Amino acid sequence: MLRILKSALSALIALVAVSPLISSASPADVSFSSAPSQVDRYDYVEIIASIRRPDAANPFEDASLTGVFETIDGTHRRQVEGFCDSADGSVFRIRFMAPEATEYKYTVTYKQGSFERTSQGTFQSVEAHRRGMIGIDPNYPWHFVWKGTGEHYFFNGTTAFFLMGWKDDRTIDFSIDRLHRLKINRIRVSLYGRENTFFGEPVMVGPNWNVNLAPWPGKNPDDYYHPGWDYSRFNVPYWQKFERMLKFARQRDMVISVIFDMGDSYVHPGAGSEDEHRYIRYALARFGAFSNITWDLGDDLDRYRDDKWTHETGMLLESWDPYKHLATSHPVHIVHQDRASSWFGFTSYQDWSRNQHALMLDSRKLQKKTGRIIPQTNEEYGYEDHYPLWAIPGSDSADILRRTAWDIVMAGGYQTAGESARRGTNIWPDMGGGWFNGRGDDTMTMFLGYGHMVDFFTSFDWWKTDPHDELVSRGDYCLADPGRTYAVYLPHGGSVTVQLQPGHYRASWFSAMTGETIDLPTVLGPIWTSPEAPDRNDWALLLRAF
């Protein structure tokens, strides 16, 4: 009997020693860095918690760093989550973007079981005229503004799904810098996705780039269908690389659409699962303090998630994000848009027809029916030189896509185009990648034409205009702030008759193909017929009252 009692006691002691339910492991100590004394408005402060002798079994689940950031006058208070930034749990970080130019106080707390440590401090946020986040213009809600300055944001995007497939930062930075010079100000980038390369494009995986993005550690991360992800942990070096990309892009006022997932491999965390929510919250914690991001719940989303999931997850995203970045989702079909919901900041869908002007006008009508106006974008209407089996040869040429962009914008919408991938990756001359990975060279000229479009619309208050095709000849397009501004697009040149408010107007031709501007004599309303366009290419007219 004594031997039995001794054995039972030994087993109990062993159980107590190893069971997290009975004993709570705790680190030796935690030290905190201090916030800087001053930060620019819309920049962020970062506080680091350093854990001495970390012992959490899984620091991504068993420990946390949280904070409360509040203006000294008490008018604004935000709860912010930090994140583990090391596989062993020795480093946690918390970031706070300061949307107000004022003095803040903060309290950050590290917790692990019953162990808890806290740090407090203050800092000053100063007005430095940073552009900040993009938001919806409250006065002209079909359009965007930079919250920091109030400037209007002419959304001119491209897709580079696997930008983060590059092994080195140099290529990533070069790609962003090149697109910035071409007046692209938004890039769709996948945080997670796995893809085959069978698109008829000379873009192949190799030692410097691949299509198997890895936000989690996995047993076989390069296995397309069976990577063996451990969804309870995160691949910290990959997330750090993504952050470096965001920082570089922010320096150039480049907005990054962070796409949480893609529907091509069908390898995902379970819908609505703890794993999925952990992943989204980790992304919010790491990237939420960056002003130059928007959220996208997923590309081709209706292939692997339904509308109920989209609405519920979007509402969670809105509640978790202390800054309320604009968010969207990207389904294959235009009807799967959560248009009426508060989390949904702008449409993002794909329609590859070449009747985009009518489509975008219909999209505005659908939006109006909800009683809620937000910007309308088609973010996938064609990739340069990429011919789906159903497409008419030539329908995705650089010139056709440039003209299609004008069709979209002249309907009061915005667009995202994909650059040619015919300049290959890991295929000679290995100088491209286009919409796959964002890299290109000077032989790729499609976005020069898009840049002319940017120049035209940003030369006047485009956000004050609405579609008024009824004011011009059939087949031509018109955006107008009647009595003040009329922008007319002639897809095939020729002349146009415009119905104006009475008054005098300065007028000029604008070549959509080359960017050339030609002044015209003063125009007198209410009816004016233009001279013939200089040639049979597409031209725009701009008339402004004086």
C-alpha positions in Angstrom: 0.0 0.0 0.0 2.9 2.4 0.9 4.5 1.7 -2.5 1.1 2.5 -4.2 0.8 5.8 -2.3 4.4 6.8 -3.2 3.8 6.0 -6.8 0.6 8.0 -6.9 2.3 11.0 -5.2 5.1 10.9 -7.7 2.7 10.9 -10.6 0.8 13.8 -9.1 4.0 15.8 -8.7 5.0 15.1 -12.3 1.5 16.1 -13.5 1.7 19.4 -11.6 5.1 20.1 -13.1 4.0 19.7 -16.7 0.3 20.7 -16.8 -0.4 24.2 -17.9 -3.8 23.9 -16.3 -2.2 23.5 -12.9 0.9 25.6 -13.1 1.5 28.6 -15.3 4.9 29.1 -16.9 6.2 32.7 -16.9 9.3 34.4 -18.3 12.0 35.7 -16.1 11.2 39.3 -16.8 9.8 41.7 -19.5 11.3 45.1 -20.4 9.7 47.7 -22.6 11.2 50.3 -24.9 9.7 53.8 -24.7 7.7 55.6 -27.4 9.6 58.5 -29.1 8.7 61.9 -27.7 7.3 63.1 -31.0 5.8 61.5 -34.1 4.2 62.8 -37.3 0.5 62.6 -37.6 -0.3 59.4 -39.6 3.1 57.9 -38.8 3.3 55.4 -36.0 5.0 54.8 -32.7 6.4 51.4 -31.9 6.9 49.9 -28.4 8.9 46.7 -28.0 8.5 44.2 -25.2 11.6 42.1 -24.8 11.0 38.8 -22.9 13.9 37.4 -20.9 14.0 33.6 -21.0 10.7 33.2 -22.9 8.9 30.0 -22.1 5.4 30.2 -23.7 4.7 26.9 -25.4 3.3 28.8 -28.4 3.9 32.6 -28.0 1.4 33.3 -30.9 -1.4 31.9 -28.7 -0.2 31.7 -25.1 1.0 35.3 -24.7 -0.2 38.8 -25.7 0.8 42.4 -25.9 -2.1 44.9 -25.9 -2.4 48.6 -25.5 -4.7 51.5 -24.9 -3.8 54.8 -26.7 -5.7 57.9 -25.7 -5.5 61.6 -26.4 -4.7 63.6 -23.3 -8.0 65.4 -23.5 -9.8 62.1 -23.6 -11.7 62.7 -26.9 -10.1 59.7 -28.7 -9.3 56.3 -27.2 -8.2 53.2 -29.1 -7.5 49.7 -28.0 -4.6 48.2 -30.1 -3.3 44.6 -30.3 0.4 43.9 -30.5 2.1 40.8 -32.0 4.8 38.3 -31.5 7.8 39.1 -33.7 10.0 36.1 -33.0 9.5 32.3 -33.2 10.7 31.8 -29.6 8.5 34.6 -28.2 11.4 36.8 -27.1 10.2 39.9 -28.9 6.7 41.4 -29.1 5.8 44.7 -30.7 2.9 47.1 -30.6 2.3 49.9 -33.1 0.0 52.9 -33.0 -0.7 55.2 -35.9 -1.6 58.7 -34.6 -4.6 60.0 -36.6 -4.8 63.3 -34.5 -2.2 66.0 -34.1 -2.2 66.2 -30.3 -0.6 64.7 -27.1 -1.3 61.0 -26.4 -0.9 58.8 -23.3 -0.6 55.0 -23.5 -0.6 51.9 -21.4 0.8 48.6 -22.9 0.4 45.3 -21.1 2.2 41.9 -21.7 0.3 38.9 -20.4 1.2 35.2 -20.2 -1.0 33.1 -18.0 -1.0 34.8 -14.6 2.1 36.8 -15.4 1.6 40.4 -16.3 3.8 43.5 -16.9 2.7 47.0 -17.8 4.4 50.1 -19.2 3.0 53.7 -19.6 4.1 56.8 -21.3 3.2 59.8 -23.4 4.2 61.3 -26.8 3.2 64.2 -29.0 1.7 63.8 -32.5 2.5 66.8 -34.8 1.0 67.9 -38.0 3.5 67.2 -40.8 1.1 67.2 -43.7 1.5 63.5 -44.4 -1.2 62.2 -46.8 -2.3 59.5 -44.3 -4.9 56.9 -45.1 -7.3 57.1 -48.1 -10.9 57.5 -47.2 -14.2 58.4 -48.9 -14.9 62.0 -49.6 -17.9 62.9 -47.4 -19.0 65.6 -49.8 -18.4 63.6 -53.1 -18.7 60.0 -51.9 -18.1 58.4 -55.3 -14.5 59.5 -54.8 -11.5 59.1 -52.4 -9.4 61.6 -50.4 -6.2 61.4 -48.5 -7.3 61.9 -44.9 -4.1 63.6 -43.8 -4.2 66.5 -46.3 -7.7 66.4 -47.8 -6.3 66.1 -51.3 -8.3 63.9 -53.7 -6.9 60.6 -54.6 -7.2 59.5 -58.3 -7.2 55.7 -57.9 -4.9 54.3 -60.7 -4.0 50.7 -59.8 -2.2 47.6 -61.0 -2.1 44.0 -59.9 1.1 42.3 -58.7 -0.3 39.3 -56.9 3.0 37.6 -56.1 5.2 40.6 -55.5 6.2 39.0 -52.3 7.4 35.9 -54.1 10.7 37.7 -54.8 13.5 36.5 -52.5 15.3 39.8 -52.3 14.0 43.3 -51.3 15.9 44.9 -54.1 13.6 43.6 -56.8 10.5 44.4 -54.7 11.7 48.0 -54.2 12.7 48.4 -57.8 9.3 47.2 -59.0 7.4 49.6 -56.7 9.7 52.5 -57.7 9.2 51.9 -61.4 5.4 51.7 -61.0 5.4 54.9 -59.0 7.3 56.7 -61.8 4.6 55.5 -64.2 2.0 57.2 -61.9 0.5 54.0 -60.6 -0.5 54.8 -57.0 -2.1 51.5 -55.9 -0.9 47.8 -56.1 -2.9 44.7 -55.3 -0.6 42.4 -53.4 -1.4 39.0 -52.0 -0.5 38.3 -48.4 -1.3 34.6 -49.0 -1.8 32.6 -52.1 -0.5 29.6 -54.0 -0.6 29.5 -57.8 0.3 27.3 -60.7 2.0 29.1 -63.6 0.1 27.7 -66.5 -1.3 30.9 -68.0 0.5 30.7 -71.3 2.9 33.2 -69.9 6.7 32.9 -69.8 6.7 33.3 -66.0 8.1 30.3 -64.2 9.3 29.6 -60.6 13.0 29.6 -59.9 15.5 30.3 -57.1 14.8 34.1 -57.0 11.0 34.0 -57.3 8.1 31.6 -56.7 4.3 31.6 -56.3 4.1 29.8 -53.0 3.6 32.5 -50.4 4.1 31.3 -46.9 2.7 33.3 -43.9 2.8 30.2 -41.7 5.5 27.6 -41.1 4.8 24.4 -43.0 6.2 20.8 -43.3 6.2 21.1 -47.1 5.9 24.9 -47.9 6.7 24.3 -51.6 4.1 21.6 -52.1 1.3 23.4 -54.0 -1.6 21.3 -52.6 -0.2 19.9 -49.3 2.1 22.5 -47.6 1.3 21.2 -44.1 0.7 24.6 -42.6 0.8 25.1 -38.8 -1.9 27.7 -38.7 -1.3 28.3 -35.0 2.1 30.0 -35.7 3.5 32.5 -38.1 6.5 32.6 -40.4 8.0 35.7 -39.0 10.7 36.5 -41.6 8.0 36.5 -44.3 5.9 39.0 -42.4 8.9 41.2 -41.8 9.6 41.2 -45.5 6.0 42.3 -46.2 6.5 45.1 -43.7 9.6 46.3 -45.4 7.7 46.4 -48.6 4.9 48.5 -47.0 7.4 51.0 -45.6 9.1 51.4 -49.0 5.7 51.9 -50.7 4.6 54.4 -48.0 7.6 56.6 -48.8 6.2 56.9 -52.3 2.5 57.4 -51.3 1.8 54.0 -52.9 -1.3 52.3 -51.5 -1.1 48.6 -51.1 -4.2 46.5 -51.2 -3.5 43.7 -48.8 -5.2 40.6 -50.2 -5.7 38.1 -47.3 -6.2 35.1 -49.5 -6.6 33.8 -53.1 -9.0 31.1 -54.4 -6.7 29.2 -56.8 -5.1 26.4 -54.7 -8.0 25.8 -52.4 -5.6 25.5 -49.5 -7.0 27.8 -46.8 -7.7 28.0 -43.1 -11.3 26.8 -42.3 -14.0 29.4 -43.1 -14.8 31.3 -39.9 -12.4 29.2 -37.9 -10.2 30.2 -35.0 -7.2 29.7 -37.4 -8.6 32.1 -39.9 -9.5 34.7 -37.3 -6.0 34.5 -35.8 -4.5 35.1 -39.2 -6.6 38.2 -39.9 -6.0 39.6 -36.5 -2.2 39.1 -36.8 -2.3 41.0 -40.1 -4.3 43.8 -38.5 -1.8 43.9 -35.6 1.3 44.0 -37.8 0.0 46.2 -40.6 -2.8 48.3 -39.2 -0.5 51.2 -38.2 0.5 51.6 -41.8 -1.4 54.5 -43.4 -0.9 53.2 -47.0 -3.0 50.1 -46.9 -6.5 48.9 -47.7 -7.9 45.4 -46.9 -9.2 42.9 -49.4 -10.9 39.8 -47.9 -9.8 37.7 -50.9 -9.3 37.4 -54.6 -11.9 35.3 -56.6 -13.6 35.1 -53.2 -16.9 33.6 -54.4 -15.0 30.5 -55.5 -14.2 29.5 -51.9 -16.4 31.7 -49.6 -20.0 32.6 -49.6 -21.8 36.0 -49.2 -22.7 35.2 -45.5 -19.1 34.6 -44.7 -18.1 37.8 -46.5 -20.5 39.9 -44.6 -19.7 38.4 -41.2 -15.9 38.5 -41.7 -16.1 42.1 -43.1 -18.0 43.2 -40.0 -15.4 41.5 -37.8 -12.6 43.2 -39.7 -14.3 46.6 -39.1 -14.6 46.0 -35.4 -11.0 44.8 -35.0 -9.4 47.6 -37.0 -8.9 50.6 -34.7 -8.2 52.9 -37.7 -11.1 51.7 -40.0 -9.0 51.4 -43.1 -11.0 51.1 -46.3 -11.9 47.4 -47.0 -13.4 45.5 -49.8 -13.7 42.0 -51.3 -13.0 40.7 -54.8 -15.4 38.2 -56.2 -15.5 36.8 -59.7 -19.1 38.0 -60.2 -20.2 41.6 -59.7 -23.4 40.7 -57.8 -21.4 39.4 -54.8 -20.7 42.8 -53.4 -21.7 43.7 -49.8 -22.7 47.1 -51.0 -25.0 48.2 -48.1 -22.7 47.2 -45.2 -20.7 49.7 -43.2 -17.4 47.7 -43.5 -17.5 47.8 -47.3 -15.5 50.8 -48.4 -15.6 50.5 -52.2 -16.4 47.9 -54.8 -13.8 45.6 -56.2 -14.8 43.0 -58.8 -13.8 41.6 -62.1 -15.6 41.9 -65.4 -13.6 41.4 -68.6 -16.1 42.7 -71.1 -15.2 45.5 -73.4 -18.4 47.4 -72.6 -17.0 48.8 -69.4 -18.7 52.2 -69.7 -22.2 50.8 -69.5 -21.1 48.3 -66.8 -19.8 51.1 -64.5 -22.9 53.2 -65.0 -25.0 50.1 -64.0 -22.7 49.6 -61.0 -23.5 53.1 -59.8 -27.2 52.4 -60.2 -26.9 49.3 -58.1 -25.1 51.3 -55.4 -27.6 54.0 -55.4 -30.4 51.5 -54.7 -28.7 50.7 -51.3 -29.1 54.3 -50.2 -25.3 54.3 -49.6 -22.8 55.9 -52.0 -19.2 54.6 -52.2 -16.6 54.6 -55.0 -17.0 52.0 -57.8 -14.0 50.2 -59.1 -13.4 47.3 -61.5 -10.1 45.9 -60.4 -9.7 43.1 -62.9 -10.8 43.8 -66.5 -7.8 42.5 -68.5 -4.1 41.8 -68.4 -2.0 43.1 -71.2 -1.2 40.5 -73.9 -2.9 37.8 -71.8 -5.5 36.1 -74.0 -8.1 33.9 -72.2 -9.5 31.2 -74.5 -12.8 33.1 -74.8 -11.3 36.5 -75.7 -11.1 38.1 -79.1 -7.4 38.2 -80.1 -6.1 41.8 -79.5 -8.8 42.6 -76.9 -6.1 42.8 -74.2 -3.6 44.8 -76.1 -2.0 47.8 -74.4 -4.0 50.2 -76.6 -7.4 48.5 -76.0 -6.8 48.3 -72.2 -5.9 52.0 -72.2 -9.1 52.9 -74.0 -11.0 50.6 -71.6 -9.6 52.6 -68.7 -11.0 55.8 -70.2 -14.4 54.0 -70.6 -14.4 53.2 -66.8 -13.3 56.6 -65.6 -15.7 58.5 -67.8 -18.4 56.6 -66.0 -17.3 58.0 -62.7 -15.5 54.8 -61.7 -11.9 53.7 -61.1 -9.8 50.8 -62.4 -6.9 48.4 -61.8 -5.1 47.0 -64.9 -2.5 44.3 -65.2 0.8 44.8 -67.0 2.2 42.3 -69.6 3.9 39.2 -68.3 5.3 38.4 -71.7 8.7 39.7 -70.5 9.4 36.6 -68.5 10.6 35.6 -65.1 13.2 32.8 -65.0 12.8 32.8 -68.8 15.1 34.8 -71.0 15.5 37.8 -71.0 14.2 37.5 -67.4 13.3 41.2 -67.1 9.5 41.0 -66.6 6.7 39.4 -64.7 4.1 42.1 -65.0 0.8 41.3 -63.2 2.3 38.2 -61.7 5.0 39.8 -59.6 5.1 43.5 -60.5 8.5 43.6 -62.2 9.0 45.2 -65.6 11.3 47.2 -67.8 11.3 50.1 -70.2 10.0 47.9 -73.1 6.7 47.7 -71.2 4.9 50.9 -72.1 1.2 50.4 -71.4 1.2 52.5 -68.3 2.6 55.5 -70.2 -0.8 55.8 -71.7 -2.5 55.4 -68.4 -0.3 58.2 -67.1 -1.7 60.6 -69.7 -5.2 59.7 -68.4 -4.0 60.6 -64.9 -2.7 63.9 -66.1 -6.0 64.8 -67.8 -8.3 64.1 -64.8 -6.0 65.6 -62.2 -5.9 68.9 -64.2 -9.4 69.7 -63.0 -11.7 68.9 -60.1 -12.8 65.6 -61.5 -14.5 64.5 -58.3 -17.1 67.3 -58.7 -18.3 65.9 -62.0 -20.8 63.1 -62.7 -21.7 61.1 -65.8 -23.8 63.2 -68.2 -23.7 61.4 -71.5 -27.1 62.9 -72.4 -25.3 66.2 -72.9 -23.2 65.0 -75.9 -23.6 63.2 -79.2 -24.4 59.5 -79.2 -21.4 57.3 -78.7 -19.3 59.9 -76.9 -19.0 60.3 -73.1 -19.3 63.2 -70.8 -18.5 64.0 -67.2 -19.9 67.3 -66.0 -20.3 69.8 -63.2 -22.9 71.6 -65.3 -22.2 75.3 -65.8 -18.6 74.9 -64.6 -16.8 71.9 -66.1 -17.4 69.5 -69.0 -15.0 66.7 -69.8 -15.8 64.9 -73.0 -14.3 61.7 -74.4 -14.4 60.8 -78.1 -13.4 57.2 -78.5 -12.9 57.5 -82.3 -12.1 61.2 -82.8 -14.5 63.2 -85.0 -16.5 66.1 -83.6 -19.1 66.3 -80.8 -22.0 68.6 -80.0 -22.2 69.6 -76.3 -25.2 71.0 -74.5 -23.8 73.6 -72.1 -25.2 76.0 -69.6 -25.1 79.6 -70.9 -21.7 81.2 -70.4 -18.2 81.4 -71.7 -15.8 78.4 -71.5 -12.1 77.9 -72.1 -11.7 74.8 -74.2 -8.8 72.5 -75.2 -8.2 69.1 -76.9 -6.3 66.4 -75.1 -4.8 63.5 -76.9 -5.6 60.4 -74.8 -2.8 58.5 -76.7 0.1 61.0 -76.4 -0.9 63.6 -73.8 -0.7 66.5 -76.2 -2.8 69.5 -75.4 -4.2 71.9 -78.0 -6.0 75.1 -77.0 -9.2 76.1 -78.8 -11.0 79.4 -79.1 -13.4 80.5 -76.4 -16.6 78.5 -76.4 -20.0 80.2 -75.9 -23.0 78.2 -74.5 -25.6 76.8 -74.6 -24.9 74.7 -77.7 -21.5 74.1 -79.1 -20.2 71.8 -81.8 -16.5 71.1 -81.7 -14.2 71.1 -84.7 -13.0 67.8 -85.9 -10.4 66.1 -83.6 -6.9 66.3 -85.0 -6.9 62.7 -86.0 -9.0 59.5 -85.7 -7.5 58.3 -82.5 -9.3 58.9 -79.2 -9.3 62.4 -77.9 -10.8 64.3 -74.9 -12.2 67.8 -74.6 -12.0 69.9 -71.5 -14.3 73.0 -71.2 -14.2 75.2 -68.1 -16.3 78.2 -67.3 -14.7 81.6 -66.7 
